[in-house]
């Protein structure tokens, strides 16, 4: 697979389009999913160019999953979630819609089914408030 | 959450019950899921006691995701899959049924929906044949 440098996450990483960021370090970025499958759905992406799981080096992948763990802990606290589901899609047949590697961190709530992936846009005000909650939980945990 | 040393993966790691193993190293083990959501569904687990993503140290988590990447590559090749979906559940509300941290590596095939999680037992002969295919793909790739 060839990496498309004009995918939406590449543009966000270059600062060309805005995103509702919740965490950033030298190697990774976490942002609110704009079509959340549940309240507090976050995406965690590496800063290296990798279309999917197959294209990333082991050290960069290790950093990505550690940030994913950090965000998962914070999301569980921030949103008082009953659980966290991680999902990561490789290839259109697997449900991948943006071809820059990303982990979905999806808070789960007892008795609530997930909404359909990449269908309905969330209200930016709600996402911003959720991002603030997450940042607060992160600042308490780091 | 308290780690239950009598969960099924802990028993497999201690050799007390059999499993259809496909890969093992000092820190991780990969085995066929006995209730596969698609053909070639593999589970990757750490050898440390961790109920979920929240309970594992960063270095052990890094090793776990690198083995998961290795298995994903091999599964894509072995089963000629169109994509790979990773899933990882934390807490009963997230769909977790065995309380030892595990990543699901689920081969995806164009136009085929996933079967329901943890419902139907697979034929052990079919699982064994799939494990052999995977081991072959792994021995070609390592």
Boltz contact constraints between the chains, C-beta under 6 A:
constraints:
  - contact:
      token1: [A, 53]
      token2: [B, 69]
      max_distance: 6.0
  - contact:
      token1: [A, 53]
      token2: [B, 72]
      max_distance: 6.0
  - contact:
      token1: [A, 54]
      token2: [B, 73]
      max_distance: 6.0
  - contact:
      token1: [A, 58]
      token2: [B, 66]
      max_distance: 6.0
  - contact:
      token1: [A, 61]
      token2: [B, 65]
      max_distance: 6.0
  - contact:
      token1: [A, 62]
      token2: [B, 62]
      max_distance: 6.0
  - contact:
      token1: [A, 65]
      token2: [B, 61]
      max_distance: 6.0
  - contact:
      token1: [A, 65]
      token2: [B, 65]
      max_distance: 6.0
  - contact:
      token1: [A, 66]
      token2: [B, 58]
      max_distance: 6.0
  - contact:
      token1: [A, 69]
      token2: [B, 53]
      max_distance: 6.0
  - contact:
      token1: [A, 72]
      token2: [B, 53]
      max_distance: 6.0
  - contact:
      token1: [A, 73]
      token2: [B, 54]
      max_distance: 6.0
  - contact:
      token1: [A, 82]
      token2: [B, 91]
      max_distance: 6.0
  - contact:
      token1: [A, 82]
      token2: [B, 93]
      max_distance: 6.0
  - contact:
      token1: [A, 83]
      token2: [B, 90]
      max_distance: 6.0
  - contact:
      token1: [A, 83]
      token2: [B, 91]
      max_distance: 6.0
  - contact:
      token1: [A, 83]
      token2: [B, 93]
      max_distance: 6.0
  - contact:
      token1: [A, 83]
      token2: [B, 94]
      max_distance: 6.0
  - contact:
      token1: [A, 84]
      token2: [B, 90]
      max_distance: 6.0
  - contact:
      token1: [A, 84]
      token2: [B, 94]
      max_distance: 6.0
  - contact:
      token1: [A, 85]
      token2: [B, 89]
      max_distance: 6.0
  - contact:
      token1: [A, 85]
      token2: [B, 94]
      max_distance: 6.0
  - contact:
      token1: [A, 86]
      token2: [B, 88]
      max_distance: 6.0
  - contact:
      token1: [A, 87]
      token2: [B, 87]
      max_distance: 6.0
  - contact:
      token1: [A, 88]
      token2: [B, 86]
      max_distance: 6.0
  - contact:
      token1: [A, 89]
      token2: [B, 85]
      max_distance: 6.0
  - contact:
      token1: [A, 90]
      token2: [B, 83]
      max_distance: 6.0
  - contact:
      token1: [A, 90]
      token2: [B, 84]
      max_distance: 6.0
  - contact:
      token1: [A, 91]
      token2: [B, 82]
      max_distance: 6.0
  - contact:
      token1: [A, 91]
      token2: [B, 83]
      max_distance: 6.0
  - contact:
      token1: [A, 93]
      token2: [B, 82]
      max_distance: 6.0
  - contact:
      token1: [A, 93]
      token2: [B, 83]
      max_distance: 6.0
  - contact:
      token1: [A, 93]
      token2: [B, 108]
      max_distance: 6.0
  - contact:
      token1: [A, 93]
      token2: [B, 110]
      max_distance: 6.0
  - contact:
      token1: [A, 94]
      token2: [B, 83]
      max_distance: 6.0
  - contact:
      token1: [A, 94]
      token2: [B, 84]
      max_distance: 6.0
  - contact:
      token1: [A, 94]
      token2: [B, 85]
      max_distance: 6.0
  - contact:
      token1: [A, 94]
      token2: [B, 108]
      max_distance: 6.0
  - contact:
      token1: [A, 108]
      token2: [B, 93]
      max_distance: 6.0
  - contact:
      token1: [A, 108]
      token2: [B, 94]
      max_distance: 6.0
  - contact:
      token1: [A, 110]
      token2: [B, 93]
      max_distance: 6.0
